Amino acid sequence: MKYNHRPWSTPIVIASGLVIVVSGVMLFFHLGEDLVKAAHEWIGIVMAGGILLHIHFHWRSFTQYFKKPVGFTVIALILLASTVLITVSGSNEPHPAKQLVEQYSSKSLIQIASFENRPLEQIIIDLEIEKITVESPTLSLQEIATANSVHIFDLLPLLFSAR
């Protein structure tokens, strides 16, 4: 008797595919990146396993796509486009957001207020509204984040928004 894998193999591909699509769109538009990045990566691993099992169980059907001009062309174009995007977007330069964090993390609130052309008092008020305690405006942004047990990324939007 042949083992029936369909009750679990196809749902793995469908469910993980849906998570990857939704989280991928969220990452593309920078929505909840901290929340979905890990899920996107780990569910991507699950999906890769599911796809490999799916290909294994449907090997004959899978190989047929390479024999048909349309199927082969679609597969080749997607692989080519992916290769081009990875090659072109791959840069040795750090991400601009990472550069910003590195620049601002060691700066004091006094320096940041000057850079942003915002009153220091307003920045402190904006931070305090969000329950961020500022012991001294001479502390670095990283020191303020550490003292308040938050990530520096949580502080950056508060510095740039004029309430």
C-alpha positions as CSV (number, residue, x, y, z in Angstrom):
1,M,0.0,0.0,0.0
2,K,1.3,3.5,-1.0
3,Y,1.8,6.0,1.8
4,N,-0.6,9.0,1.5
5,H,1.4,12.2,2.2
6,R,-1.1,14.7,0.9
7,P,-2.9,15.3,4.2
8,W,0.2,16.9,5.6
9,S,2.7,17.8,2.8
10,T,0.4,20.1,0.8
11,P,-0.9,22.0,3.9
12,I,2.8,22.6,4.9
13,V,3.5,24.2,1.6
14,I,0.2,26.2,1.6
15,A,0.4,27.5,5.2
16,S,4.1,28.3,5.1
17,G,3.7,29.9,1.7
18,L,0.9,32.2,3.1
19,V,3.1,33.2,6.1
20,I,6.0,33.9,3.8
21,V,3.9,36.0,1.4
22,V,2.3,38.1,4.2
23,S,5.6,38.5,6.2
24,G,7.5,39.3,2.9
25,V,5.1,42.1,2.0
26,M,5.3,43.4,5.6
27,L,9.1,43.4,5.4
28,F,9.1,45.0,2.0
29,F,7.0,47.9,3.3
30,H,8.9,48.0,6.6
31,L,5.7,47.1,8.7
32,G,6.5,45.4,12.0
33,E,9.9,44.3,10.9
34,D,10.9,43.3,14.4
35,L,7.8,41.2,14.7
36,V,7.9,39.3,11.4
37,K,11.6,38.9,10.5
38,A,12.2,35.8,12.7
39,A,8.9,34.3,11.6
40,H,9.7,35.0,8.0
41,E,13.1,33.3,8.2
42,W,12.1,30.3,10.3
43,I,8.9,29.6,8.4
44,G,10.9,30.0,5.2
45,I,13.1,27.1,6.4
46,V,9.9,25.0,7.0
47,M,8.6,26.0,3.6
48,A,11.9,25.0,1.9
49,G,11.5,21.5,3.6
50,G,7.9,21.3,2.5
51,I,8.8,22.2,-1.1
52,L,11.6,19.6,-1.2
53,L,9.2,17.0,0.1
54,H,6.6,18.1,-2.4
55,I,9.1,17.9,-5.3
56,H,10.2,14.5,-4.1
57,F,6.6,13.2,-4.0
58,H,5.8,14.7,-7.4
59,W,9.1,14.2,-9.1
60,R,7.6,13.0,-12.4
61,S,5.2,16.0,-12.7
62,F,8.0,18.3,-11.6
63,T,10.4,17.2,-14.3
64,Q,7.6,17.7,-16.9
65,Y,7.7,21.5,-16.4
66,F,11.3,21.6,-17.7
67,K,10.1,19.8,-20.9
68,K,7.4,22.4,-21.7
69,P,8.6,25.7,-23.2
70,V,6.2,27.8,-21.1
71,G,7.0,26.1,-17.9
72,F,10.8,26.2,-18.5
73,T,10.6,29.8,-19.6
74,V,8.7,30.9,-16.4
75,I,11.1,29.0,-14.2
76,A,14.2,30.3,-16.0
77,L,12.9,34.0,-15.9
78,I,12.1,33.8,-12.2
79,L,15.6,32.3,-11.4
80,L,17.3,34.9,-13.6
81,A,15.4,37.8,-12.1
82,S,16.2,36.5,-8.6
83,T,19.9,36.2,-9.5
84,V,19.9,39.8,-10.9
85,L,18.2,41.2,-7.9
86,I,20.5,39.5,-5.4
87,T,23.5,40.6,-7.4
88,V,22.5,44.2,-7.9
89,S,21.1,44.8,-4.5
90,G,24.0,43.1,-2.8
91,S,26.2,46.0,-1.6
92,N,29.2,46.2,0.7
93,E,27.8,49.5,2.0
94,P,25.9,49.2,5.3
95,H,22.2,49.8,5.2
96,P,21.4,53.6,5.6
97,A,19.3,52.9,8.7
98,K,22.2,51.0,10.3
99,Q,24.5,53.9,9.5
100,L,22.1,56.3,11.1
101,V,21.8,54.2,14.3
102,E,25.6,53.9,14.5
103,Q,26.0,57.7,14.0
104,Y,23.3,58.6,16.6
105,S,23.9,55.9,19.2
106,S,27.0,57.6,20.5
107,K,25.7,61.2,20.3
108,S,24.2,63.0,23.3
109,L,20.7,64.5,23.2
110,I,22.3,67.9,23.0
111,Q,24.1,67.0,19.8
112,I,21.0,65.3,18.4
113,A,18.8,68.3,19.1
114,S,21.4,70.4,17.2
115,F,21.5,68.0,14.3
116,E,17.8,67.7,14.0
117,N,17.2,71.5,14.6
118,R,14.7,70.7,17.4
119,P,14.6,72.2,20.8
120,L,16.3,69.9,23.4
121,E,13.4,70.4,25.8
122,Q,10.9,69.2,23.2
123,I,12.9,66.0,22.6
124,I,13.1,65.3,26.3
125,I,9.3,65.9,26.6
126,D,8.7,63.5,23.7
127,L,10.8,60.9,25.3
128,E,9.2,61.3,28.7
129,I,5.7,61.1,27.2
130,E,6.7,57.6,26.0
131,K,8.0,56.8,29.6
132,I,11.6,57.2,28.7
133,T,13.6,58.7,31.6
134,V,16.4,61.1,30.7
135,E,18.8,61.5,33.6
136,S,21.0,64.0,31.7
137,P,20.9,65.4,28.1
138,T,24.7,64.7,28.0
139,L,24.1,61.0,28.0
140,S,24.4,59.2,24.7
141,L,21.3,57.8,23.0
142,Q,22.7,54.3,23.7
143,E,23.1,55.1,27.4
144,I,19.5,56.4,27.6
145,A,18.2,53.3,25.8
146,T,20.2,51.0,28.1
147,A,19.0,52.8,31.3
148,N,15.4,52.5,30.1
149,S,15.8,48.8,29.0
150,V,14.7,49.6,25.5
151,H,16.3,49.1,22.1
152,I,17.8,52.2,20.5
153,F,15.4,51.6,17.5
154,D,12.5,52.4,19.9
155,L,14.0,55.8,20.6
156,L,14.8,57.0,17.0
157,P,11.2,57.7,15.9
158,L,10.8,59.8,19.0
159,L,13.7,62.0,18.0
160,F,12.6,62.7,14.5
161,S,8.9,63.3,15.0
162,A,7.8,66.8,15.7
163,R,4.7,66.5,17.9
